[in-house]
């Protein structure tokens, strides 16, 4: 499947984006790629026949819905994905370089060992942190569709949701940023069963190590200095 010069951005929540987020979304045009903004209203246009969303999707927090969808879109459609953060540089050259290579995915080098995902156990977490320079970050990348990387990624996310499906039905997300054992403002502890990075970084980063020879680290990183509501 040909790599399409487009970049997907997601907003899965019911609430309206802040002005800072709107400005960040506008800045993504600086990538030079066609910007595809997906929300609750148009998501169905991107669902592939014979590959429906996992039945656990409706019970996920907004953050985890976005984690799920970035995997779904990169596997089935490919192209680029970016969190809604300021992008100031063109992605056209990294896009062209990935297209001409035998690599699976292009991203920015993970910024530090602190940013690697936690939750898989002390030894695995330390090994991943030690090797942070070999992985790419979760916030932006260009991805060829239907590769061994995306196949592994997609299957792994579905495996987690298969295991957690029944408990997700009983304890769906109550907050857009819900996660396991989150303490709410009223002091109650969340029963929602997914860890913060359980269907994103905890899967994505180890796969980067597994397929490290198929990664390009040539993408300009988004601007992480600004905080968004």
ZISULDA-V630309 format. One record per pair of residues at least 6 apart in sequence whose ideal C-beta (glycine too) atoms are under 7 Angstrom apart, sorted by sequence separation. I is the first residue (numbers start at 0). J is the second residue. D is the distance in whole Angstrom. If there is no record, write none. Layout:
{{I:J:D} {I:J:D}}
//
This chain:
{{10:16:6} {28:34:6} {46:52:6} {109:115:6} {182:188:6} {183:189:7} {27:34:5} {73:80:6} {117:124:5} {142:149:7} {207:214:6} {37:45:6} {56:64:6} {59:67:6} {72:80:7} {97:105:4} {180:188:6} {181:189:4} {96:105:7} {180:189:6} {179:189:7} {56:67:6} {69:80:5} {79:90:6} {116:127:7} {178:189:7} {24:36:7} {93:105:5} {115:127:5} {177:189:6} {179:191:6} {115:128:5} {178:191:6} {179:192:6} {53:67:7} {177:191:5} {179:193:6} {178:193:6} {179:194:5} {8:24:6} {112:128:4} {115:131:5} {173:189:7} {178:194:6} {112:129:7} {114:131:7} {178:195:4} {173:191:7} {8:27:6} {112:131:4} {115:134:7} {172:191:5} {111:131:6} {170:190:4} {6:27:6} {170:191:5} {109:131:5} {114:136:7} {170:192:6} {6:30:5} {108:132:6} {50:75:6} {109:134:5} {167:192:6} {6:32:4} {8:34:6} {109:135:6} {110:136:7} {166:192:5} {5:32:5} {45:72:7} {108:135:6} {109:136:5} {4:32:5} {5:33:4} {6:34:6} {7:35:5} {8:36:5} {9:37:5} {10:38:5} {11:39:7} {47:75:5} {107:135:6} {4:33:6} {6:35:7} {106:135:3} {107:136:5} {163:192:5} {5:35:5} {7:37:6} {106:136:6} {163:193:6} {45:76:7} {107:139:7} {106:139:7} {106:140:4} {105:140:6} {104:140:6} {105:141:4} {104:141:7} {104:142:5} {159:197:6} {160:198:7} {104:143:7} {159:198:5} {103:143:6} {156:198:5} {103:146:4} {97:141:5} {104:148:6} {103:148:4} {97:143:7} {156:202:6} {32:79:6} {94:141:6} {155:202:5} {93:141:6} {12:61:4} {11:61:5} {152:202:6} {90:141:7} {152:203:7} {11:64:4} {11:65:5} {27:81:6} {84:138:7} {152:206:6} {151:206:6} {9:65:5} {30:86:5} {82:138:4} {11:68:7} {29:86:5} {81:138:7} {82:139:7} {29:87:6} {31:89:4} {32:90:6} {81:139:4} {148:206:6} {9:68:6} {24:83:5} {26:85:5} {27:86:5} {29:88:7} {30:89:6} {31:90:6} {80:139:7} {9:69:7} {23:83:5} {26:86:5} {29:89:7} {30:90:4} {31:91:4} {80:140:6} {23:84:5} {26:87:7} {79:140:7} {23:85:5} {32:94:7} {79:141:4} {80:142:7} {137:199:6} {148:210:5} {20:83:5} {137:200:5} {147:210:7} {7:72:5} {77:142:6} {148:213:7} {77:143:5} {137:203:6} {77:144:3} {76:144:6} {73:142:4} {75:144:6} {74:144:6} {134:204:5} {7:78:6} {73:144:7} {74:145:7} {6:78:6} {7:79:7} {135:207:6} {5:78:5} {6:79:4} {7:80:5} {8:81:6} {134:207:4} {3:77:7} {5:79:7} {6:80:7} {133:207:7} {134:208:6} {2:77:6} {3:78:5} {6:81:6} {8:83:5} {74:149:4} {133:208:6} {2:78:7} {73:149:6} {74:150:7} {118:194:5} {0:77:6} {127:204:6} {141:218:7} {74:152:7} {118:196:6} {127:205:7} {130:208:6} {133:211:5} {140:218:7} {74:153:4} {117:196:7} {118:197:6} {135:214:6} {139:218:6} {116:196:4} {135:216:6} {139:220:7} {70:152:5} {119:201:6} {139:221:5} {70:153:6} {118:201:5} {138:221:6} {116:200:3} {136:220:7} {116:201:4} {70:156:5} {116:204:5} {67:156:6} {115:204:5} {4:94:6} {2:98:5} {53:157:6} {55:160:4} {53:160:5} {103:210:6} {55:163:7} {106:214:7} {108:216:4} {55:164:5} {58:167:4} {107:216:7} {54:164:7} {58:168:6} {103:213:4} {104:214:6} {105:215:4} {106:216:6} {102:213:5} {107:218:5} {55:167:5} {60:172:4} {102:214:6} {105:217:6} {106:218:5} {107:219:7} {58:171:4} {59:172:6} {62:175:7} {102:215:5} {105:218:5} {107:220:4} {58:172:7} {60:174:7} {61:175:4} {62:176:5} {60:175:6} {100:215:7} {60:176:6} {60:177:4} {97:215:6} {96:215:6} {96:217:6} {93:217:5} {93:218:5} {90:218:7} {63:193:6} {60:191:7} {67:198:6} {88:219:4} {66:198:5} {66:199:4} {63:198:6} {86:221:6} {87:222:6} {85:221:6} {84:221:4} {85:222:4} {84:222:6} {82:221:7} {81:221:6} {85:225:6} {2:143:6} {0:144:5} {0:145:6} {12:175:5} {23:227:7} {19:225:7} {20:227:6} {19:227:5} {19:228:7} {17:227:7} {17:228:4}}
//
